[in-house]
């Protein structure tokens, strides 16, 4: 068993709840103890996210566990359907009821004819997988059960809009980064977002996702959902890394090539020049600096890869890149491990110029001149201002400003 001083990696159940909880009009019924549901809801606040959905717990007692009774769940479904009247009810087992084999799929099948809402069973909510699997599975669940076809919506062709797949409240800087992505698409292509999966959207917008003509995927967990939408609705997708000037320009070229949307060259040139004017300042500041210029980056998959690209572009050496949970990664220079003790040892023994990481990593004893939180879990930070992106043109400027302000 691995030792944890802080938090173990959140389970797939938590990822599912986080992904659905930010959708206005969604209803979740969790078949399990009220305390576990309460803990999940409290966790949303630590992510600096808002609960837009309605989350309910059936609670459980010893009889429910011993005899496998579903009376509480069935009655909860009937009560919520009558009093709340939602379009969809997501029914899931808590970790406790999942471990003992609760069959929510069978319950939904039995109860569907008795309610007006569409019942959507969530069948994986145990302790086997981490939260990223929960996010991925929930995005697939929404594509397969909520998104309507163009025929159902009464339209023949897609609109000149785009969807964002991967803006979820478990991403530390989701609010600012999503705003910057939308700003770039508006300023450079004069295009508006259709649906965001799933931060601060609503059920109606999810239903209309097939109306878009492009999917922009901002995290690895959204790729499977985008692939299904490509196959089913013919919507192409781009897996976007917008960290750094080079990656942002590359993204704009990809959008242009895949959609043939017209680029506002004047605005693009202004955005590029606004960053280039300051890039040299960073390189000049460290050109004659002979002390430690190393940085370490810890966090989720896409943030670690993207932020490392940005720092490399600014001339900062990356001494360690680590994804803080176990996952597949093609880049052999990136460590994928949730071992807290190994992380503590590295931070204790290594002098750094910059430490970028999650709240737990930044709380560990370390020696660096500059710290920046870029990922969750979060311990202390309140992150509500929507204009401090790490991606895009403004993200480049923000990082340049922070680096220029490091006291050497």
C-alpha positions in Angstrom: 0.0 0.0 0.0 1.3 3.4 -0.9 1.8 6.0 1.8 -0.2 9.3 1.4 0.4 12.3 3.6 -2.0 14.5 1.5 -4.6 13.0 -0.9 -4.7 9.8 -2.8 -5.6 10.3 -6.5 -9.3 10.9 -6.7 -11.4 7.9 -8.0 -13.4 7.7 -11.2 -16.5 8.3 -9.2 -15.2 11.8 -8.3 -14.3 12.5 -11.9 -17.9 11.6 -13.0 -19.5 13.8 -10.4 -17.2 16.8 -11.2 -17.9 16.5 -14.9 -21.7 16.4 -14.6 -22.0 18.8 -11.6 -21.1 21.9 -13.7 -24.0 21.2 -16.2 -27.1 23.3 -15.4 -30.3 21.2 -15.6 -28.6 17.9 -14.9 -29.8 15.8 -12.0 -27.6 13.2 -10.3 -29.0 10.5 -7.9 -26.3 8.7 -6.0 -27.2 5.4 -4.4 -25.1 5.4 -1.3 -24.5 6.9 2.1 -25.3 10.6 2.3 -21.9 11.4 3.8 -20.0 10.2 0.7 -22.2 12.5 -1.5 -21.7 15.4 0.8 -17.9 14.9 0.6 -18.0 14.9 -3.2 -20.0 18.2 -3.2 -17.6 19.8 -0.7 -14.8 18.8 -3.1 -16.3 20.9 -5.9 -15.6 24.0 -3.8 -11.9 23.1 -3.4 -11.7 23.0 -7.2 -12.9 26.6 -7.4 -15.9 25.3 -9.4 -19.6 25.9 -9.0 -22.2 23.2 -8.7 -24.7 24.0 -11.4 -26.5 20.6 -11.4 -28.7 19.1 -8.7 -27.1 16.3 -6.8 -29.1 14.0 -4.5 -28.3 11.0 -2.2 -30.6 8.2 -1.4 -28.7 7.4 1.7 -28.3 3.7 2.8 -28.7 1.7 5.9 -27.5 -1.8 7.0 -30.6 -3.4 5.4 -29.9 -1.9 2.0 -26.4 -3.3 2.1 -27.2 -6.7 3.6 -30.3 -7.5 1.5 -29.5 -5.6 -1.7 -32.7 -3.6 -1.6 -33.3 -0.8 -4.1 -36.5 0.8 -2.6 -34.7 4.0 -1.6 -33.3 4.4 -5.1 -36.6 3.7 -6.9 -38.5 6.1 -4.6 -35.9 8.8 -5.1 -36.2 8.5 -8.9 -40.0 8.8 -8.7 -39.9 11.8 -6.3 -37.3 13.8 -8.3 -39.1 13.1 -11.6 -42.3 14.4 -10.2 -41.1 17.4 -8.2 -38.0 18.6 -10.3 -39.2 17.4 -13.7 -35.7 17.2 -15.3 -35.0 16.0 -18.8 -32.4 13.6 -17.7 -31.5 11.8 -14.4 -28.0 10.4 -14.0 -28.2 7.4 -11.7 -25.0 6.2 -10.1 -23.8 3.9 -7.4 -21.5 5.3 -4.7 -18.2 3.6 -4.0 -19.8 1.6 -1.2 -22.8 0.3 -3.2 -20.6 -0.2 -6.3 -18.2 -2.5 -4.4 -21.1 -4.7 -3.1 -22.5 -5.0 -6.7 -25.4 -2.5 -6.9 -27.0 -2.9 -10.3 -28.2 0.6 -11.2 -28.5 -0.3 -14.8 -31.2 -2.8 -14.0 -33.0 -0.3 -11.8 -33.0 2.3 -14.6 -34.4 -0.3 -17.1 -37.2 -1.2 -14.7 -38.1 2.4 -13.8 -37.8 4.0 -17.2 -41.5 3.5 -18.1 -42.6 5.0 -14.8 -41.0 8.4 -15.3 -40.8 11.2 -17.9 -37.1 11.9 -17.5 -34.6 9.8 -19.4 -32.7 7.7 -16.9 -29.0 7.3 -17.6 -27.1 4.7 -15.5 -23.5 5.4 -14.6 -22.1 1.9 -14.3 -18.5 2.5 -13.2 -18.1 4.2 -9.8 -15.9 1.9 -7.8 -12.3 2.3 -6.7 -10.5 0.7 -9.6 -9.7 3.7 -11.7 -8.7 7.3 -11.1 -10.7 10.5 -11.8 -9.4 10.9 -15.4 -11.1 7.7 -16.4 -14.3 9.1 -14.8 -14.0 12.3 -16.8 -13.4 10.4 -20.0 -16.3 8.0 -19.4 -18.7 10.8 -18.6 -17.9 12.7 -21.7 -18.6 9.5 -23.7 -21.8 9.1 -21.7 -23.0 12.6 -22.7 -22.2 12.0 -26.4 -24.1 8.7 -26.4 -27.1 9.7 -24.3 -27.7 13.4 -24.4 -26.4 14.8 -27.7 -29.1 14.8 -30.4 -28.5 14.2 -34.1 -29.1 16.9 -36.6 -32.2 15.1 -37.8 -33.6 15.2 -34.3 -32.8 18.9 -34.1 -34.4 19.6 -37.4 -31.3 20.9 -39.2 -29.5 19.6 -42.3 -26.0 21.1 -42.0 -23.8 22.2 -39.2 -23.4 25.8 -38.1 -20.1 27.7 -38.4 -19.5 27.3 -34.7 -17.2 25.0 -32.6 -17.4 22.9 -29.4 -14.8 22.8 -26.7 -14.3 19.3 -25.3 -12.3 19.2 -22.1 -13.1 22.3 -20.2 -14.0 20.7 -16.9 -13.9 22.1 -13.4 -11.2 19.6 -12.3 -8.7 21.6 -14.5 -7.2 24.2 -12.2 -7.3 27.2 -14.6 -10.3 26.1 -16.6 -12.2 29.4 -16.4 -9.4 31.7 -17.6 -8.1 29.2 -20.2 -11.6 28.7 -21.7 -12.1 32.4 -21.9 -8.8 32.9 -23.7 -9.6 30.1 -26.2 -13.0 31.7 -26.9 -11.3 35.1 -27.3 -8.8 33.8 -29.8 -11.5 32.1 -31.9 -13.5 35.4 -31.9 -10.6 37.7 -32.6 -8.9 35.5 -35.2 -11.8 33.7 -36.9 -14.9 35.6 -35.8 -16.5 32.4 -34.6 -18.5 31.7 -31.4 -18.6 28.6 -29.2 -21.6 26.3 -29.5 -21.2 23.9 -26.6 -18.6 23.6 -23.9 -18.1 20.1 -22.4 -18.8 20.7 -19.5 -17.8 23.7 -17.4 -20.8 26.1 -16.9 -22.9 24.8 -19.7 -26.5 23.4 -19.6 -28.4 20.3 -20.8 -29.9 22.1 -23.8 -26.5 23.2 -25.1 -25.2 19.6 -24.7 -28.2 18.4 -26.8 -27.3 20.8 -29.6 -23.6 19.9 -29.7 -24.0 18.2 -33.1 -24.8 21.6 -34.7 -21.1 22.6 -34.6 -18.7 22.2 -37.4 -15.5 21.7 -35.3 -14.6 20.1 -32.0 -11.6 21.6 -30.2 -10.3 19.0 -27.7 -8.3 20.6 -24.8 -7.5 17.4 -22.8 -6.6 13.8 -23.5 -9.7 12.5 -21.8 -11.9 14.2 -24.5 -10.4 12.5 -27.5 -12.7 9.4 -27.5 -15.8 11.7 -27.4 -14.5 13.8 -30.3 -13.8 10.6 -32.3 -17.3 9.4 -31.9 -18.7 12.8 -32.9 -16.5 12.7 -36.0 -17.8 9.2 -36.9 -21.4 9.9 -36.1 -21.9 13.5 -37.2 -18.9 14.2 -39.4 -17.5 16.9 -37.1 -13.7 17.0 -37.4 -11.6 17.6 -34.3 -8.3 19.2 -33.3 -6.4 18.1 -30.2 -5.1 21.5 -29.1 -2.0 22.5 -27.1 -2.2 26.3 -26.8 0.7 26.7 -24.4 3.3 29.1 -25.8 3.4 31.2 -28.8 4.6 28.5 -31.2 1.8 26.1 -30.2 -0.8 28.9 -30.4 0.2 29.8 -33.9 0.2 26.1 -34.9 -3.3 25.7 -33.5 -4.6 28.6 -35.6 -3.0 27.0 -38.7 -4.7 23.7 -37.9 -8.1 25.4 -37.5 -7.6 27.3 -40.8 -6.6 24.1 -42.7 -9.4 21.9 -41.3 -12.3 24.4 -41.6 -11.2 26.9 -44.3 -12.4 29.6 -42.0 -10.9 33.0 -42.9 -8.1 34.3 -40.6 -8.1 38.0 -39.6 -4.5 38.5 -40.5 -4.3 42.0 -39.0 -5.5 40.8 -35.6 -3.3 37.8 -35.8 -0.2 39.9 -36.4 -1.1 42.2 -33.5 -1.4 39.3 -31.2 1.9 37.7 -32.3 3.8 41.0 -32.0 2.3 41.7 -28.5 4.1 38.5 -27.4 7.3 38.8 -29.5 8.0 42.2 -28.1 8.6 40.7 -24.7 10.1 37.3 -25.5 13.5 38.7 -26.0 13.3 40.4 -22.5 13.2 37.0 -20.8 16.1 35.5 -22.8 18.1 38.7 -22.2 17.5 38.6 -18.5 18.9 35.1 -18.1 21.6 35.2 -20.8 24.3 36.3 -18.3 22.7 34.6 -15.3 25.1 31.9 -14.2 23.1 30.4 -11.3 20.4 27.8 -11.3 18.0 28.2 -14.2 16.1 24.9 -13.7 12.3 24.5 -13.4 10.2 21.5 -12.4 6.6 21.0 -13.6 4.1 18.8 -11.8 0.4 18.3 -12.6 -2.1 16.7 -14.9 -1.2 15.2 -18.3 -2.0 18.1 -20.7 -0.8 20.9 -18.3 2.6 19.3 -17.8 3.2 18.8 -21.5 1.9 22.2 -22.4 3.6 24.2 -19.7 6.9 22.5 -20.4 6.6 23.6 -24.0 6.0 27.2 -22.9 9.0 27.2 -20.5 11.2 25.7 -23.1 10.2 28.4 -25.6 11.1 31.0 -23.0 14.6 29.5 -22.6 13.9 27.9 -19.1 15.5 24.4 -18.6 13.1 21.8 -17.3 14.8 19.5 -14.8 11.8 17.4 -14.0 8.4 16.9 -15.7 5.9 14.7 -13.7 2.3 13.8 -14.2 1.0 13.2 -10.6 -1.0 10.0 -11.4 -0.3 6.9 -13.4 -1.1 7.1 -17.1 0.4 6.3 -20.5 2.7 8.9 -21.9 4.7 8.7 -25.1 7.3 11.2 -23.9 9.9 9.2 -22.0 11.3 12.4 -20.3 8.0 12.7 -18.4 7.5 10.7 -15.2 3.9 9.5 -14.5 3.7 8.6 -10.8 1.6 9.4 -7.8 4.4 8.5 -5.3 4.4 11.3 -2.7 7.5 10.2 -1.0 9.6 10.2 -4.2 8.3 13.7 -5.0 9.1 15.0 -1.5 12.7 13.6 -1.7 13.3 15.3 -5.1 12.0 18.7 -3.9 13.9 18.5 -0.7 17.2 17.8 -2.4 16.9 20.0 -5.6 17.5 23.7 -5.9 15.1 25.2 -8.5 14.5 28.6 -10.2 10.8 27.8 -10.7 8.4 25.2 -9.3 5.1 24.8 -11.1 2.7 22.3 -9.8 -0.4 21.4 -7.9 -1.3 22.6 -4.5 0.1 19.5 -2.8 3.5 19.8 -4.5 3.8 23.5 -3.7 3.0 22.6 0.0 5.9 20.2 0.2 9.2 21.5 1.5 11.2 22.8 -1.5 13.8 25.4 -2.5 12.8 27.6 -5.4 12.8 31.3 -6.2 9.3 31.3 -7.8 6.2 29.1 -7.3 3.1 28.9 -9.4 0.1 26.6 -9.0 -1.0 25.2 -12.4 -3.0 22.0 -11.5 -5.2 20.4 -8.9 -5.5 19.2 -6.2 -5.9 22.5 -4.5 -5.2 23.2 -0.9 -5.5 27.0 -0.4 -5.8 28.9 -3.6 -9.0 30.8 -4.5 -9.1 31.1 -8.3 -12.2 33.0 -9.5 -10.8 35.8 -11.7 -11.4 34.8 -15.3 -8.6 36.6 -17.0 -5.4 35.0 -16.0 -4.9 32.3 -18.7 -1.9 30.0 -19.0 -2.7 29.3 -22.7 -2.8 31.4 -25.9 -1.4 34.8 -26.4 -2.4 36.3 -23.1 -1.1 33.2 -21.3 2.3 33.8 -22.9 2.3 37.4 -21.7 1.2 36.4 -18.2 4.0 33.9 -17.9 6.6 36.3 -19.3 5.5 38.9 -16.8 5.8 36.4 -13.9 9.3 35.3 -15.0 10.5 38.9 -15.4 9.4 39.6 -11.8 11.4 36.8 -10.3 13.8 38.2 -7.8 17.2 36.7 -8.7 
